[in-house]
Amino acid sequence: MSEKGRKPSGSSICSAIEGLWKEVRELSLGTSIEHLQSAPSSLQFLRQFVLPNKPCIISNAIQHWSALSAWTEDEYLCRALADRQVSLHLTPDGRADALVHHPSSPSTLCFASAHVQRMPFPLALQYIVDSSSPSSPFVAYAQEQNDCFRSEYSQLLPDVESHISWASESFGCLPEAVNLWIGNQRSETSFHKDHYENLYAVITGEKHFLLIPPTDVHRMYVREYPAASYNFSQETGKLSLELEKPSRYIPWCSVNPFPSSSTREQQISLFPRYFSGPEPFHCTVKAGEILYLPSMWFHYVRQSPDSRGRTIALNYWYDMRFDIKYAYYNFLQSIDIHSTKACAPKVYESYDGS
Amino acid sequence: MSEKGRKPSGSSICSAIEGLWKEVRELSLGTSIEHLQSAPSSLQFLRQFVLPNKPCIISNAIQHWSALSAWTEDEYLCRALADRQVSLHLTPDGRADALVHHPSSPSTLCFASAHVQRMPFPLALQYIVDSSSPSSPFVAYAQEQNDCFRSEYSQLLPDVESHISWASESFGCLPEAVNLWIGNQRSETSFHKDHYENLYAVITGEKHFLLIPPTDVHRMYVREYPAASYNFSQETGKLSLELEKPSRYIPWCSVNPFPSSSTREQQISLFPRYFSGPEPFHCTVKAGEILYLPSMWFHYVRQSPDSRGRTIALNYWYDMRFDIKYAYYNFLQSIDIHSTKACAPKVYESYDGS
């Protein structure tokens, strides 16, 4: 019947939020992503990772998938998918679903979606590999997040397992969607979060993640940006960005964790809570490994290709639970830190401008 | 990659906190405590109750315990524990670890602990049964929360299981403490929370719980009260309350959910967030049932006796996880709602004073 709770303090909301970032790391997350050397039991996975909303990397859990060797061969993939039409995402620079300056109004940021082109798989793969060259005027990425693996790529189903059995047991359900990602090192995925529990298996190449827990939502500066999309002009042979009409606004994380050297100082002053707060969790997921990316974690992703110039990954989205954690998250993010005097942005003190 | 999060609103902290009380019920808790008709599997228990921090009552999980019949007999208990010294808690009114007015300064509330008297079990049981009469000048309650079942009452170990097997599998550990509670209907336990996962098994009689989720911490008006304890005077034969010296302060919930009719209006105006907020979850745990009382839930407990005038329960405390939920809780409770202008206490509008 002891009462160990801390007594309410008179500290500002802002310092309480900063305390939360620190405490969740000290109590639960630590400083690096835990690495398991084999598949956990469903109980262990649920107790040690899902319940505390804590990522982990798992080795030696998918070594029996024939995909691990078969998908390294372009010939195999092109034969299996010879007559399949797939959706290829095209951008000028590898940044789809990202904030970009609108060409006609460079001071305006918009949320840019890729141009999506349907084409036979062998051609799509050629585009992906060819566009890895910096001289290519566009970057191709096969990444439809609409359960595409079980539709567009269903010929490859026998090469993997249809679900991650211990995870399905933990969650008590089968995956809601399975998505395939084929890209090259020029593609990146900007900071965002998903309302799914995610098991992200890398088949060939490597994926590099920056991970930020949901407690840190105020560090991501989620703001609304006008939606735009790239369109391919048959006339010019180029991609041009066009704002959606009628306008539509998308809430998105404002932070680019790797600003160019010319914009770095400005980015740091615009988003001080990101740059002066705790380091994001960094991890690399290698071919044959799975990342458990818990629901509501912000993630930024880059990739390194295999010797054939591509990275292939498969992710299993399981329904998340909208429980007390989610309610706490919604409460936290509803706090408008900007309108709180005590929360005036701090200048990033250790940045020397060099 | 969708971004379904709500955009930050400019609403006050106070209305955000009230929104949290509502949302956790709508998303996860519902309006009543779920009742299982048999023991869950460890996976199901972990997924459906521990993970979302959600209580449940479980029937038919301990029907094989011989305690269920044996402990209804005073003769059996007195024979098994004939030579055992046990700790009996004595109060004038059944309210131990509760806020009471200090006799010498009636405007001062203090946190009163029982007078603890060691005595042979048969005598203790007699005191418990006899003191159920309103005319008894004291109320006796056997309730040491120091793993007493496995020490003072170890003769009774064979009558129950040493742990709740599916719960131990879920938590990945054995109970940290097992406590026995033998009392009568005059004893009550004031609102408080424990830093343990709790499985509360009723053996005979009934326990009546009011439960409040940890999201509602601001409704409990946790404040610091000076510690006091009852002492038995051999001279007067009475219990007198004495403040601890040197003074020690205990943070405790200020709310009495059942104020007397003469103090009700005052209590409502002092603690409006409790009385005007969502109803507490009510439940009765009958002999042979288990309540899963999740860590950090506030609970208030009363009891109804069996035909022999006593209620016997056994609770298993398992270590809780100090994870992201706990970090969110600490953040929430660190918000000093009293210093926030927007959070001036509301008058309880529907109370008509009758």
Interface residues (C-beta under 8 A of the other chain):
Chain A: M1 S2 E3 K4 G5 R6 K7 P8 S9 G10 S11 I13 A16 I17 G19 L20 E23 V24 L27 S28 L29 S42 L43 Q44 L46 R47 Q48 V50 L51 P52 N53 K54 D97 Q145 E169 S170 F171 G172 T189 H192 K193 D194 H195 P213 P214 T215 V217 V222 E224 I250 P251 W252 R321 F322 D323 I324 K325 Y326 A327 Y328 Y329 N330 F331 L332 Q333 S334 I335 D336 I337 H338 S339
Chain B: M1 S2 E3 K4 G5 R6 K7 P8 S9 G10 S11 I13 A16 I17 G19 L20 E23 V24 L27 S28 L29 S42 L43 Q44 L46 R47 Q48 V50 L51 P52 N53 K54 D97 Q145 E169 S170 F171 G172 T189 H192 K193 D194 H195 P213 P214 T215 V217 V222 E224 I250 P251 W252 R321 F322 D323 I324 K325 Y326 A327 Y328 Y329 N330 F331 L332 Q333 S334 I335 D336 I337 H338 S339
